[in-house]
Amino acid sequence: VERQEFERRLRSLDIDLFDQIVSQTTRRDRRSLLALHNACRDAHGTFGYLEIGSHLGGSLQVLIADDRCTDITSIDLRPQGQPDTRGGAFEYPRNSTERMLGRLRRVPLADLDKLRTIDASTDEVSPADVRRPVQLCLIDGEHTDAAALRDARFCRELIRDSGAIVFHDRELVRGGIREFLSELEPPFRAYELPLSLFVVELGAPRLVESEWVAPLRE
Ligand SMILES: C[S@@+](CC[C@H](N)C(=O)[O-])C[C@H]1O[C@@H](n2cnc3c(N)ncnc32)[C@H](O)[C@@H]1O
C-alpha cells in the first residue's frame, strides 16, 4: 500500500515528496525534477542516477525511495564552505556524508543499499571508477562556471551518448553551460525547465517530448 501511494504521488508530481529532507531547491525546481524522474522511468524502465552536490540529501529523497531507480551515486566534496559565483564563501557547517545518510535512512521506502557516496570533487575521481549505469545526472555542487563545466564533462563521460545532464541554478553557471554546449557534437538537445534547471540530453532525446517534460517547458 505504501508503495502504491508513493507511485501515485510520484506520477501526480506531488512536490510534498520532498518534505522529508530540506532541499535547496524551489517548488518549481522540484516539480521539474519529478517530471524528469517520471520521464526516465518511462524511457528506460529502470535507471541509474548520479549527482554532484548532495548536502543533506534533499535532491536524493525521492529517488532513494523509488525501486525503479536502481542505482545512485552521490559525489560531494563536503567542504565546510565553498566559492560561489554570487561572491563570498557559502558556509556549510557540519557538512558530512554521515549526516546525509542519517536523514536518508528515515525516508519511507528508502533503500540505502543502492547508494554509493564519494567524498571528493570530480577532478579527483575518474569516471571509469564509477562503473555504474547512469542515465540521469544532476549538477549542484560548487556554483562556479569552472566547476560546473568540469562536473558536466565528468557526467558526459559516464553517460556517453545516451542520458541527461541537469544543471541546477543555471543562472549562476551560464558560462560553464555555454562552454560545455560548445564541446558537444549532435545529436543533443538543450533546454530550460522551471525554475532554474538547464537540461542537456545526449544522443537521441528521450525525455524532452515526453508527456512529463513537454508541458513544463517555458
Ligand atoms: C547546493 S548544495 C546541494 C543541495 C542539494 N542538491 C539539495 O537539493 O538540497 C551544494 C553541495 O555541493 C557540495 N560541494 C561543494 N563544492 C563541491 C565540489 N567542488 N565538488 C563536489 N561537491 C561540492 C557541498 O558540500 C554541498 O553539499
PDBQT file of the ligand as one rigid body, heavy atoms in Angstrom, charges set to zero:
ROOT
HETATM    1  C1  LIG A 301      23.661  23.499  -3.089  1.00  0.00    +0.000 C 
HETATM    2  S1  LIG A 301      24.288  22.168  -2.123  1.00  0.00    +0.000 S 
HETATM    3  C2  LIG A 301      23.455  20.768  -2.787  1.00  0.00    +0.000 C 
HETATM    4  C3  LIG A 301      21.985  20.785  -2.486  1.00  0.00    +0.000 C 
HETATM    5  C4  LIG A 301      21.230  19.510  -2.767  1.00  0.00    +0.000 C 
HETATM    6  N1  LIG A 301      21.395  19.056  -4.153  1.00  0.00    +0.000 N 
HETATM    7  C5  LIG A 301      19.768  19.747  -2.434  1.00  0.00    +0.000 C 
HETATM    8  O1  LIG A 301      18.905  19.655  -3.318  1.00  0.00    +0.000 OA
HETATM    9  O2  LIG A 301      19.474  20.039  -1.278  1.00  0.00    +0.000 OA
HETATM   10  C6  LIG A 301      25.936  22.056  -2.700  1.00  0.00    +0.000 C 
HETATM   11  C7  LIG A 301      26.737  20.869  -2.229  1.00  0.00    +0.000 C 
HETATM   12  O3  LIG A 301      27.908  20.795  -3.061  1.00  0.00    +0.000 OA
HETATM   13  C8  LIG A 301      28.988  20.360  -2.284  1.00  0.00    +0.000 C 
HETATM   14  N2  LIG A 301      30.230  20.810  -2.941  1.00  0.00    +0.000 N 
HETATM   15  C9  LIG A 301      30.867  22.000  -2.815  1.00  0.00    +0.000 A 
HETATM   16  N3  LIG A 301      31.938  22.063  -3.605  1.00  0.00    +0.000 NA
HETATM   17  C10 LIG A 301      31.997  20.881  -4.253  1.00  0.00    +0.000 A 
HETATM   18  C11 LIG A 301      32.883  20.332  -5.205  1.00  0.00    +0.000 A 
HETATM   19  N4  LIG A 301      33.932  21.009  -5.665  1.00  0.00    +0.000 N 
HETATM   20  N5  LIG A 301      32.622  19.071  -5.658  1.00  0.00    +0.000 NA
HETATM   21  C12 LIG A 301      31.552  18.373  -5.208  1.00  0.00    +0.000 A 
HETATM   22  N6  LIG A 301      30.687  18.848  -4.306  1.00  0.00    +0.000 NA
HETATM   23  C13 LIG A 301      30.903  20.085  -3.837  1.00  0.00    +0.000 A 
HETATM   24  C14 LIG A 301      28.744  20.938  -0.912  1.00  0.00    +0.000 C 
HETATM   25  O4  LIG A 301      29.367  20.130   0.055  1.00  0.00    +0.000 OA
HETATM   26  C15 LIG A 301      27.233  20.921  -0.789  1.00  0.00    +0.000 C 
HETATM   27  O5  LIG A 301      26.825  19.770  -0.099  1.00  0.00    +0.000 OA
ENDROOT
TORSDOF 0
